[in-house]
């Protein structure tokens, strides 16, 4: 058994790290999971990596790899940095720990990176799949050539471009600082485009061997292979970087990725499934986001446009056979192809027609329901299409689990469960027929077919229950000039959506696939609630241990001050609308002003963006610092605002606690000296989806309001406060304003803070806050 201190990347671990590492190792040896709530400065990243790598390097352990999952890019970078630190400090006779960061095709495709070969951000995934399929067809069973011949042909085409002067002055495609062996244009063979990088990969791929044997470069001594490294190493050998990523997956010791690499059914089925086994030690970072992230991943929806396209695809398959049947003398290759594929799949023409009719009628019912909703809620909507808001149209009472209106409509129309279930195999065979037909005609097959996607969702719609799943119509604002002036489709994307209200089963079942691991965050409390909603109780039931550890802030207490201001609850009934001159608003305005006058940068967190706008307007009249307002906007605008906040003189940044600037952002050093949180940021409880989640949690956990609304809101507040003190030498203040943080009343949220943190936040009256702040800063 190795000593984990050989792996640990620093000279001396904190006491909390010693306890956490040894607990995680011992628990994982018993096929268990360690749940760690650790404040900033605990060193959770190094803790988890050390425990996992020690197990992987131990010859007596069954673990072969560490899989790191995080939802925050900054944390992904932290794991990469800590892995480098570990490698730099390993004993001289040790090999470096091999690591790989997972990214999407767009990040590693040589053509997309250089906007070449007709590939760009808008079509990279479809183009890639189409090119791969054509390349496989050319070199597969019955193919006319080999992968090696295709790669050589592309090299010769490159030479031909140089000789002829074509290619826009660029002879080789270059990316990641390396020239590739191929031209910037996509090569062709017998008038068929193919990908030379993928062709080379297929050439190197052993027929019955391990995919890692197709890797043409050494990676055991490289350490961490980042995306640019992977591209550079791959293109030097003319092979596909994304395929290299897949080939390396099971053979590197540390894989760093996102939650969808372990919990998205499509991704695990096509790419990362090999990692989901008992030989993997999994690390779920920012684990307080596990429940909402996985809920999104295991929920389903199908858009109106997808239903339309699926209907059209079915018609394209049905028509040749119908025509052939009407004219016995007429035979077509299409008809023969369709019949052969249907027979092989065990699908009949009658079933194709039934599903097509179902899709057509379903779109008509969707249209009827959207129109009725708009007539009811937005009279005169046709004259105001540009002003329509996003909306939800529930298909059942969200507080009463029962069959949804679309399912009941289908039953009345004679579409039984068999119709819903048949949509999935019908969609799959339709896509196969269309792909083969278009390939035979030399056409592009780079299309993501609608029929399989629609069929899969319709099948799930029928199979899933009505207690854990909530169905509705989602209306998302868009604009499509191709639609008629008086059509809602001009202003909306409409989707039939099915939300998994209680994802704990999906999380628990997937975690059970791993050998063991660590789930960690700075904000998991109450840990018993976290374990229930994250499915860890399923592991308990299987006899697998789940061990909890809580570590408080270990920086000097004299460097920080924490207040819970006993102001009236910041609820709509108390505060009124933004702009109303209520006593509650005046008390909150005074508290925000007092904190904003602290030296250095100040973060103000409000329950929503409307309240953030009010706070910013209020502050601009009473503080000398520039006041920046974060609005619900694109990532680029948010990044620019963050950079502005960090640059130059001290400022105040006002944002929503449900935005992206209150967690996962590095405010290290002098970037932030104070943070104030106003109110408990509980999400809009009037939303049908929120009501359905609360109802489902009531039935499963007994207290839906606490589990689904209050606890996540408190975690949001704690995340914002956690931005302030990020190192042992930093000083700052953290302020919570709302009586629910200050008092032990019937609706208090103090119990949802860890005990050590609860004790730090001293209850103060509103008129004493400024005195406490002055005393600390003085």
C-alpha positions in Angstrom: 0.0 0.0 0.0 1.4 3.4 -1.0 1.6 6.4 1.3 -0.8 9.1 0.0 1.6 11.8 1.1 3.8 10.8 -1.9 0.9 11.9 -4.1 -0.1 15.0 -2.2 1.1 18.1 -4.1 2.1 20.4 -1.2 4.7 20.2 1.6 2.2 19.9 4.5 -1.5 19.1 4.3 -4.1 20.9 6.5 -5.6 18.8 9.3 -8.9 18.8 7.4 -7.1 17.4 4.3 -5.5 14.6 6.3 -8.8 13.6 7.7 -10.6 14.0 4.4 -8.0 12.0 2.3 -7.9 9.1 4.7 -11.6 9.0 5.1 -12.1 9.0 1.3 -9.6 6.3 0.8 -10.9 4.0 3.5 -14.5 4.6 2.4 -13.8 3.9 -1.2 -12.0 0.7 -0.3 -15.4 -0.4 1.0 -17.1 0.7 -2.2 -18.5 3.8 -0.5 -18.7 7.6 -1.0 -17.5 10.4 1.1 -19.6 13.6 1.2 -17.5 16.7 2.0 -18.7 20.1 2.8 -15.6 22.2 3.0 -15.3 26.0 3.1 -13.0 27.8 0.8 -9.4 27.1 1.8 -10.1 23.5 2.8 -8.2 22.3 -0.3 -11.0 20.0 -1.5 -9.6 19.7 -5.0 -6.2 18.4 -3.8 -8.0 16.3 -1.2 -10.1 14.4 -3.8 -7.3 14.1 -6.4 -4.9 12.7 -3.8 -7.3 10.1 -2.5 -8.3 9.0 -6.0 -4.8 8.9 -7.4 -3.5 7.0 -4.4 -6.1 4.3 -4.9 -5.3 4.2 -8.7 -1.6 3.8 -8.0 -2.1 1.2 -5.2 -1.6 -2.3 -6.8 -3.9 -3.8 -4.1 -6.8 -1.5 -5.2 -9.3 -2.3 -8.0 -9.5 1.4 -9.0 -8.0 2.2 -12.5 -8.9 5.8 -13.0 -10.3 9.0 -11.4 -13.3 10.7 -13.1 -13.7 14.3 -12.1 -17.1 16.0 -12.8 -17.7 19.7 -12.3 -20.2 22.2 -13.7 -17.9 25.2 -13.4 -15.1 25.9 -15.8 -13.0 27.7 -13.2 -13.1 24.5 -11.0 -12.1 22.4 -14.1 -9.1 24.6 -14.4 -8.4 24.2 -10.7 -8.3 20.4 -11.0 -5.9 20.7 -14.0 -3.7 23.0 -12.0 -3.6 20.7 -9.0 -2.8 17.7 -11.2 0.2 19.6 -12.5 1.2 20.4 -8.9 0.9 16.7 -8.0 3.1 15.7 -11.0 5.7 18.3 -10.2 6.1 16.9 -6.6 6.1 13.1 -7.3 9.1 11.0 -6.3 11.8 11.0 -8.9 11.3 7.3 -9.8 7.5 7.8 -10.4 5.8 8.2 -13.7 3.7 11.4 -14.0 0.0 10.9 -13.5 -1.6 10.8 -16.9 -4.7 13.0 -17.3 -7.1 14.1 -20.0 -9.6 17.0 -20.1 -12.8 16.2 -22.0 -14.2 18.8 -24.5 -16.6 18.8 -27.4 -15.9 18.1 -31.1 -16.0 21.8 -31.8 -13.0 22.4 -29.5 -10.7 19.8 -31.1 -11.9 19.5 -34.8 -8.9 20.8 -36.8 -11.3 22.2 -39.6 -13.6 23.9 -37.1 -10.8 25.5 -35.2 -9.5 27.1 -38.4 -12.9 27.6 -40.1 -11.8 25.4 -43.0 -13.2 22.6 -45.0 -16.7 24.0 -44.9 -16.9 23.4 -41.2 -17.8 26.1 -38.6 -19.4 26.5 -35.2 -22.9 26.3 -36.8 -22.5 22.9 -38.5 -19.5 21.2 -36.9 -21.5 18.4 -35.2 -23.6 17.5 -38.3 -20.7 17.8 -40.7 -18.5 15.7 -38.5 -21.1 12.9 -38.2 -21.8 13.0 -41.9 -18.1 12.9 -42.9 -17.4 10.1 -40.4 -20.3 8.0 -41.8 -19.1 8.5 -45.4 -15.5 7.7 -44.4 -16.7 4.5 -42.7 -18.7 3.5 -45.8 -15.7 4.0 -48.0 -13.5 1.7 -45.9 -16.0 -0.7 -44.3 -17.1 -4.1 -45.4 -17.6 -3.8 -49.2 -15.9 -0.4 -49.2 -13.9 0.6 -52.3 -10.7 1.6 -50.4 -8.9 1.7 -47.1 -8.4 4.3 -44.5 -4.7 4.5 -45.3 -5.4 5.0 -49.0 -7.8 7.9 -48.1 -5.3 9.6 -45.9 -2.5 9.2 -48.5 -4.9 10.6 -51.2 -5.5 13.6 -49.0 -1.8 14.1 -48.6 -1.4 13.9 -52.4 -4.2 16.4 -52.9 -2.4 18.7 -50.6 0.7 18.4 -52.8 -1.5 19.0 -55.9 -2.8 22.2 -54.4 0.7 23.4 -53.8 1.7 22.6 -57.4 -1.4 24.4 -58.8 -1.2 27.4 -56.6 -4.8 26.7 -55.3 -5.8 26.7 -51.6 -5.8 30.5 -50.9 -2.1 30.5 -50.3 -2.3 27.9 -47.6 -0.9 24.6 -48.6 -1.3 22.7 -45.3 -4.1 23.1 -42.8 -2.4 24.4 -39.6 -3.9 24.3 -36.1 -2.6 24.3 -32.5 0.7 25.6 -33.8 1.3 22.5 -35.9 1.0 21.9 -39.6 -1.2 18.9 -40.6 -0.5 16.6 -43.5 -3.8 17.6 -45.3 -5.1 20.6 -47.3 -7.5 23.1 -45.9 -10.2 21.9 -48.3 -12.1 18.7 -47.6 -10.8 15.9 -49.8 -12.9 13.7 -52.0 -12.8 10.1 -53.2 -15.1 9.1 -56.2 -17.0 12.5 -55.7 -17.5 11.6 -52.0 -16.2 14.0 -49.3 -14.5 12.3 -46.4 -12.4 13.3 -43.4 -8.7 12.4 -43.7 -8.1 12.6 -40.0 -10.8 10.1 -39.3 -9.6 7.9 -42.2 -6.2 7.7 -40.6 -7.8 6.8 -37.2 -9.7 4.0 -38.9 -6.5 2.8 -40.5 -4.7 2.7 -37.2 -7.6 1.1 -35.3 -6.9 -2.6 -34.7 -9.7 -4.9 -35.9 -10.3 -6.6 -32.6 -7.9 -4.8 -30.3 -8.0 -2.0 -27.7 -8.7 1.4 -29.3 -5.8 2.8 -27.4 -3.5 0.9 -29.8 -4.6 3.4 -32.4 -2.9 6.2 -30.5 0.3 7.0 -32.5 2.0 9.1 -29.7 3.3 8.3 -26.2 1.1 9.7 -23.4 2.3 7.8 -20.3 5.0 10.3 -19.6 3.2 13.4 -20.8 1.1 14.1 -17.6 -2.0 16.1 -18.3 -3.1 16.2 -21.9 -5.1 19.4 -22.4 -7.3 20.0 -25.5 -4.6 22.0 -27.3 -2.0 19.4 -26.5 -4.4 16.7 -27.8 -4.9 18.5 -31.0 -1.2 19.2 -31.5 -0.2 15.6 -30.8 -2.9 14.2 -33.0 -2.6 16.4 -36.1 1.2 15.8 -36.3 0.3 12.2 -37.0 -2.7 13.1 -39.3 -5.2 11.5 -37.0 -8.5 12.7 -35.5 -8.2 14.5 -32.1 -11.7 13.7 -31.0 -11.2 10.0 -31.8 -8.0 10.1 -29.9 -9.9 11.5 -26.9 -12.2 8.5 -27.0 -9.3 6.1 -27.4 -7.4 7.5 -24.4 -10.4 7.6 -22.1 -10.1 4.3 -20.4 -6.3 4.3 -20.2 -5.5 7.6 -18.6 -5.5 7.9 -14.8 -7.4 11.1 -14.4 -10.3 12.2 -16.6 -11.7 15.8 -16.1 -15.1 16.5 -17.5 -18.6 17.8 -17.0 -21.7 16.3 -15.3 -23.1 15.3 -18.7 -20.2 13.0 -19.2 -21.6 10.7 -16.5 -25.3 11.6 -16.4 -26.5 12.5 -19.9 -27.9 9.3 -21.4 -26.9 10.2 -25.0 -23.3 11.1 -24.0 -22.7 8.0 -21.9 -24.2 5.7 -24.6 -22.0 7.1 -27.4 -18.8 8.3 -25.7 -18.1 7.9 -22.0 -19.8 4.7 -21.1 -16.6 2.9 -20.6 -15.8 5.1 -17.6 -19.0 4.1 -15.7 -17.8 1.0 -13.9 -16.5 -0.2 -10.5 -12.9 0.6 -11.5 -13.6 4.4 -11.6 -13.3 6.6 -8.5 -15.7 9.5 -9.2 -15.3 13.0 -7.9 -18.5 15.2 -8.1 -17.3 18.8 -7.5 -19.8 21.6 -6.9 -22.1 18.8 -5.8 -24.8 21.2 -4.6 -25.6 21.6 -8.3 -25.8 17.8 -8.9 -29.6 17.6 -8.4 -30.6 20.6 -10.7 -28.0 19.7 -13.4 -29.1 16.1 -13.6 -32.8 17.0 -13.6 -32.1 19.0 -16.8 -30.2 16.1 -18.3 -32.8 13.5 -17.7 -35.8 15.6 -18.6 -37.1 15.4 -22.2 -38.7 17.7 -24.8 -39.6 17.7 -28.5 -40.1 20.8 -30.5 -42.9 21.6 -32.9 -40.4 22.0 -35.7 -39.0 18.5 -34.9 -42.4 17.0 -35.1 -43.0 18.7 -38.5 -39.6 17.5 -39.8 -40.3 14.0 -38.5 -43.6 13.9 -40.3 -41.9 15.0 -43.5 -39.3 12.3 -43.2 -41.9 9.6 -42.8 -43.7 10.9 -45.9 -40.4 10.7 -47.9 -40.1 7.0 -46.9 -43.8 6.1 -47.4 -44.3 7.7 -50.8 -42.1 5.5 -53.0 -43.8 2.4 -51.7 -47.3 3.8 -52.1 -46.5 4.9 -55.7 -45.0 1.4 -56.5 -48.1 -0.3 -55.1 -50.4 1.8 -57.3 -48.5 1.0 -60.5 -47.5 -2.7 -60.6 -45.3 -2.0 -63.7 -43.4 0.7 -61.9 -40.5 -0.3 -59.7 -38.0 2.0 -58.1 -34.8 1.4 -56.1 -36.3 3.6 -53.4 -39.3 1.2 -53.0 -37.0 -1.8 -52.9 -34.8 -0.2 -50.3 -37.7 0.8 -48.1 -39.3 -2.7 -48.3 -36.0 -4.4 -47.5 -35.2 -2.1 -44.5 -38.8 -2.4 -43.1 -38.7 -6.2 -43.3 -35.3 -6.4 -41.6 -36.5 -4.1 -38.8 -39.8 -5.8 -38.4 -41.8 -2.6 -39.1 -44.8 -2.5 -41.4 -45.9 0.2 -43.8 -49.1 0.5 -41.9 -47.1 1.4 -38.7 -45.3 4.1 -40.6 -48.5 5.6 -41.8 -50.0 5.4 -38.3 -47.0 7.2 -36.7 -47.1 9.8 -39.5 -50.8 10.5 -38.9 -50.1 10.7 -35.2 -47.4 13.3 -35.6 -49.7 15.3 -37.9 -52.6 15.2 -35.5 -50.3 15.9 -32.5 -49.0 19.1 -34.2 -52.6 20.2 -34.8 -53.5 19.6 -31.2 -50.4 21.6 -30.1 -51.4 24.4 -32.4 -54.9 24.4 -30.9 -53.7 24.5 -27.4 -51.1 27.3 -28.0 -53.7 29.4 -29.8 -56.3 28.9 -27.0 -53.7 29.9 -24.4 -52.8 33.1 -26.3 -56.4 34.0 -26.8 -57.0 33.5 -23.1 -53.9 35.2 -21.7 -52.9 37.7 -24.4 -56.0 39.1 -26.2 -55.0 40.7 -29.5 -51.8 38.8 -29.5 -51.6 38.6 -33.3 -51.0 42.4 -33.4 -48.3 42.2 -30.7 -46.2 39.1 -31.7 -42.9 40.8 -30.9 -44.0 41.5 -27.3 -45.1 38.0 -26.3 -43.2 36.6 -23.2 -41.9 33.1 -22.6 -44.6 30.9 -21.1 -45.5 27.5 -19.7 -48.8 25.8 -20.5 -49.3 23.0 -18.0 -51.0 19.9 -19.3 -52.3 18.9 -15.9 -52.8 20.4 -12.5 -49.2 20.6 -11.2 -50.4 19.9 -7.6 -52.3 16.7 -8.6 -50.4 13.8 -10.2 -52.7 12.5 -13.0 -52.6 11.8 -16.8 -51.8 14.9 -18.8 -54.1 16.4 -21.4 -52.1 15.3 -24.4 -52.1 11.7 -23.3 -55.9 11.9 -22.8 -56.4 13.6 -26.2 -54.4 10.8 -27.9 -56.5 8.1 -26.2 -59.7 9.8 -27.3 -58.4 10.0 -30.9 -57.6 6.2 -30.9 -53.9 6.5 -30.5 -53.2 3.9 -27.8 -49.9 3.0 -26.0 -48.8 1.0 -28.9 -48.8 4.1 -31.1 -46.6 6.0 -28.7 -44.2 3.1 -28.3 -44.0 2.4 -32.0 -42.8 5.9 -32.7 -39.3 5.0 -31.5 -38.5 2.0 -33.7 -40.3 3.7 -36.6 -38.1 6.8 -36.2 -34.9 4.7 -36.1 -35.7 2.8 -39.3 -36.8 6.0 -41.2 -33.4 7.6 -40.4 -31.6 4.5 -41.6 -33.6 4.4 -44.9 -33.0 8.1 -45.6 -29.3 8.0 -44.8 -28.8 4.9 -47.1 -30.9 6.4 -49.9 -29.1 9.7 -49.9 -25.7 8.0 -49.7 -26.6 5.9 -52.7 -27.4 9.1 -54.6 -24.2 10.8 -53.6 -26.0 13.3 -51.5 -24.9 14.6 -48.1 -26.0 12.6 -45.1 -24.8 15.2 -42.6 -28.3 15.7 -41.2 -29.5 15.0 -37.7 -32.7 13.2 -38.5 -35.9 14.4 -36.7 -37.8 11.1 -36.7 -35.5 9.2 -34.1 -35.5 12.2 -31.8 -39.2 12.6 -31.9 -39.8 8.9 -31.6 -37.6 8.6 -28.5 -39.3 11.4 -26.7 -42.8 10.2 -27.5 -41.8 6.7 -26.3 -40.6 8.2 -23.0 -43.8 10.3 -22.8 -45.8 7.1 -22.7 -43.6 5.1 -20.5 -42.9 7.6 -17.7 -45.3 8.0 -14.8 -47.3 11.1 -13.9 -46.2 11.4 -10.3 -42.5 11.9 -10.9 -42.8 13.5 -14.3 -44.6 16.7 -15.2 -45.7 17.5 -18.7 -46.3 20.9 -20.2 -46.0 23.0 -23.4 -43.0 25.4 -23.3 -43.2 28.6 -25.3 -39.8 30.1 -25.9 -39.4 33.5 -27.6 -37.8 33.5 -31.0 -38.5 35.0 -34.4 -39.0 33.4 -37.8 -39.9 35.6 -40.7 -40.7 32.6 -42.8 -43.9 31.9 -40.8 -47.2 33.8 -41.6 -47.7 37.2 -39.9 -50.6 36.0 -37.8 -49.0 32.7 -36.7 -47.7 32.1 -33.2 -44.9 30.1 -34.9 -43.5 33.4 -36.1 -42.8 34.4 -32.5 -42.4 31.1 -30.6 -40.6 27.8 -30.5 -43.1 25.4 -28.9 -42.0 22.2 -27.2 -43.8 19.3 -25.6 -41.7 19.1 -22.4 -41.5 16.4 -19.8 -39.6 17.2 -16.6 -38.2 14.7 -14.2 -39.3 16.3 -11.0 -37.4 13.9 -8.7 -34.0 13.0 -10.3 -32.7 11.3 -7.1 -33.3 7.8 -8.6 -31.4 8.7 -11.8 -28.5 10.1 -9.8 -28.4 7.3 -7.3 -28.5 4.6 -10.0 -25.7 6.2 -11.9 -23.5 6.7 -8.9 -24.0 3.1 -8.0 -22.2 2.2 -11.3 -18.9 3.6 -9.9 -16.6 1.9 -7.4 -16.8 4.8 -5.0 -15.8 8.5 -4.8 -16.2 11.9 -3.2 -19.0 14.4 -3.6 -18.0 17.8 -2.4 -18.9 21.5 -2.3 -18.7 24.5 0.0 -22.5 24.5 0.4 -24.1 21.1 0.9 -25.8 21.6 4.3 -28.1 20.1 5.5 -26.3 17.0 4.6 -29.2 14.7 5.3 -31.3 16.6 2.8 -28.5 16.5 0.2 -28.1 12.8 0.6 -31.9 12.2 0.0 -32.3 14.5 -3.1 -29.0 13.2 -4.6 -30.0 9.6 -4.4 -27.3 8.6 -1.9 -29.9 6.8 0.2 -30.0 4.2 -2.7 -26.4 3.4 -1.9 -27.2 3.0 1.8 -29.9 0.5 0.9 -27.4 -1.5 -1.1 -25.2 -1.7 2.0 -22.6 0.8 0.6 -21.2 3.3 3.1 -21.8 7.0 2.8 -19.6 9.0 5.2 -20.0 12.7 5.9 -17.4 15.3 6.7 -17.9 19.1 7.3 -14.9 21.5 7.5 -15.3 25.1 8.4 -13.4 28.2 7.2 -9.9 27.7 8.5 -8.6 31.3 7.8 -7.9 33.7 10.7 -11.2 34.8 12.3 -9.9 38.3 13.0 -9.8 38.9 9.2 -13.5 38.6 8.7 -16.8 39.8 10.2 -20.2 38.3 9.6 -23.7 39.8 10.3 -27.3 38.6 10.0 -29.4 41.8 10.0 -32.8 41.4 11.6 -34.8 43.3 9.0 -38.4 42.5 7.9 -38.5 39.6 5.5 -37.7 40.7 2.0 -40.8 39.2 0.5 -43.2 40.8 -2.1 -45.9 41.3 0.5 -43.5 43.3 2.7 -41.4 45.2 0.2 -44.0 45.9 -2.6 -42.9 46.6 -6.1 -39.5 48.2 -7.0 -40.1 51.9 -6.6 -42.6 51.6 -3.8 -41.6 53.7 -0.8 -42.1 51.1 1.9 -40.4 50.9 5.3 -39.0 47.5 4.3 -37.3 48.9 1.2 -35.9 51.8 3.1 -34.3 49.5 5.7 -32.8 47.3 2.9 -31.6 50.4 1.0 -29.8 51.6 4.2 -28.2 48.2 4.7 -27.0 47.9 1.1 -25.6 51.5 1.4 -23.7 50.7 4.6 -22.0 47.6 3.1 -21.4 49.3 -0.2 -19.4 52.0 1.5 -16.8 49.4 2.7 -13.3 49.9 1.2 -12.7 47.9 -2.0 -15.0 46.0 -4.3 -18.5 45.1 -3.0 -20.9 42.5 -4.3 -24.7 43.0 -3.8 -26.9 39.9 -4.3 -30.6 40.4 -4.8 -33.4 37.7 -5.2 -33.9 38.5 -8.9 -32.9 40.9 -11.7 -35.8 43.3 -11.1 -34.7 43.8 -7.5 -31.0 44.1 -8.6 -32.0 47.0 -10.9 -33.8 48.7 -8.0 -30.7 48.2 -5.7 -28.4 49.6 -8.3 -30.5 52.7 -8.9 -30.7 53.3 -5.2 -26.9 52.9 -4.7 -26.0 55.3 -7.5 -27.6 58.1 -5.6 -25.8 57.5 -2.2 -22.3 56.0 -2.9 -19.2 57.5 -4.5 -18.1 54.3 -6.2 -19.2 53.3 -9.7 -22.1 50.9 -9.5 -22.3 48.1 -12.1 -25.5 46.3 -12.8 -25.5 42.7 -14.0 -28.6 41.9 -16.2 -29.8 38.7 -17.6 -27.6 38.6 -20.7 -25.3 36.5 -22.9 -22.1 35.0 -21.5 -20.0 37.5 -23.4 -21.7 40.5 -21.7 -21.4 38.9 -18.3 -17.7 38.2 -18.8 -17.1 41.8 -19.9 -18.9 43.1 -16.8 -16.8 40.9 -14.6 -13.6 42.1 -16.2 -14.8 45.7 -15.7 -15.5 45.0 -12.0 -12.0 43.7 -11.4 -10.2 46.5 -13.2 -9.2 49.8 -11.8 -10.9 51.6 -8.9 -13.2 50.1 -6.3 -16.7 49.4 -7.5 -20.1 47.9 -6.5 -21.4 45.0 -8.5 -25.2 44.3 -8.2 -26.5 41.0 -9.5 -29.2 38.4 -9.0 -28.4 35.6 -6.7 -29.7 33.3 -9.4 -27.2 34.6 -11.9 -23.7 33.4 -12.8 -21.6 35.9 -10.8 -22.4 34.7 -7.3 -20.8 31.2 -7.6 -17.9 29.6 -9.5 -16.2 33.0 -10.0 -12.8 33.7 -8.6 -12.8 36.8 -6.4 -9.4 36.0 -5.0 -7.1 38.6 -3.5 -8.4 42.2 -3.5 -11.1 41.5 -6.1 -13.8 41.5 -3.4 -13.9 42.9 0.2 -17.5 42.7 1.1 -20.8 40.9 0.1 -24.3 41.6 1.1 -27.3 39.2 0.4 -30.8 40.6 0.6 -33.6 38.2 1.2 -33.9 34.4 0.8 -33.7 33.8 -3.0 -36.5 31.3 -3.3 -37.6 30.9 -7.0 -41.0 31.9 -8.3 -43.4 29.5 -6.6 -46.2 30.3 -9.0 -44.5 28.6 -12.0 -46.4 25.3 -12.9 -43.1 23.5 -13.1 -42.0 24.7 -9.7 -45.4 23.6 -8.2 -45.0 20.2 -9.8 -41.5 19.7 -8.3 -42.7 20.8 -4.9 -45.7 18.4 -5.1 -43.5 15.5 -6.1 -41.0 16.3 -3.3 -43.9 16.5 -0.9 -44.9 12.9 -1.9 -41.3 11.5 -1.9 -39.6 13.4 0.9 -42.5 14.8 3.0 -41.6 18.5 2.8 -41.5 19.8 -0.7 -41.1 23.5 0.2 -38.0 22.8 2.3 -36.4 20.3 0.0 -37.2 21.8 -3.4 -37.2 25.6 -2.6 -35.8 26.7 0.7 -32.6 24.6 1.0 -31.5 25.4 -2.6 -32.2 29.1 -2.0 -30.0 29.1 1.2 -27.2 27.5 -0.8 -27.4 30.3 -3.4 -27.0 32.8 -0.6 -24.1 31.0 0.9 -22.4 30.7 -2.4 -22.5 34.5 -2.8 -21.0 35.0 0.6 -18.3 32.5 -0.1 -16.8 34.8 -2.7 -15.4 37.1 -0.1 -12.7 35.3 1.9 -10.6 33.1 -0.5 -7.2 33.1 1.2 -5.5 33.3 4.7 -4.4 36.9 4.2 -7.7 38.3 2.9 -10.0 40.5 4.9 -13.7 41.2 4.4 -17.3 41.3 5.6 -20.3 39.1 4.8 -23.8 40.3 5.5 -27.2 38.6 5.3 -30.2 40.9 5.5 -33.5 39.3 6.4 -35.0 38.2 9.7 -35.1 34.6 8.5 -31.3 34.6 8.7 -31.2 36.3 12.1 -34.0 34.7 14.2 -35.0 31.2 15.2 -38.6 31.6 14.1 -41.1 29.3 12.4 -39.8 30.3 9.0 -36.1 30.7 10.0 -33.4 29.4 7.7 -30.6 29.4 10.2 -30.9 25.6 10.7 -29.8 25.1 7.1 -26.4 26.6 7.8 -23.6 24.4 9.3 -23.3 25.0 13.0 -19.9 26.7 12.8 -21.2 29.1 10.1 -24.4 29.7 12.0 -22.4 30.9 15.0 -20.3 33.3 13.0 -23.3 35.3 11.7 -24.1 37.6 14.6 -27.8 38.8 14.6 -27.8 42.6 14.6 -30.6 45.2 14.3 -30.6 47.3 11.2 -29.5 50.4 13.0 -26.4 48.6 14.5 -25.1 47.4 11.1 -23.1 50.5 10.2 -21.6 50.6 13.7 -20.4 47.0 13.4 -19.0 47.6 9.9 -17.1 50.7 11.1 -15.7 48.9 14.1 -14.3 46.1 11.9 -12.8 48.3 9.2 -11.3 50.7 11.8 
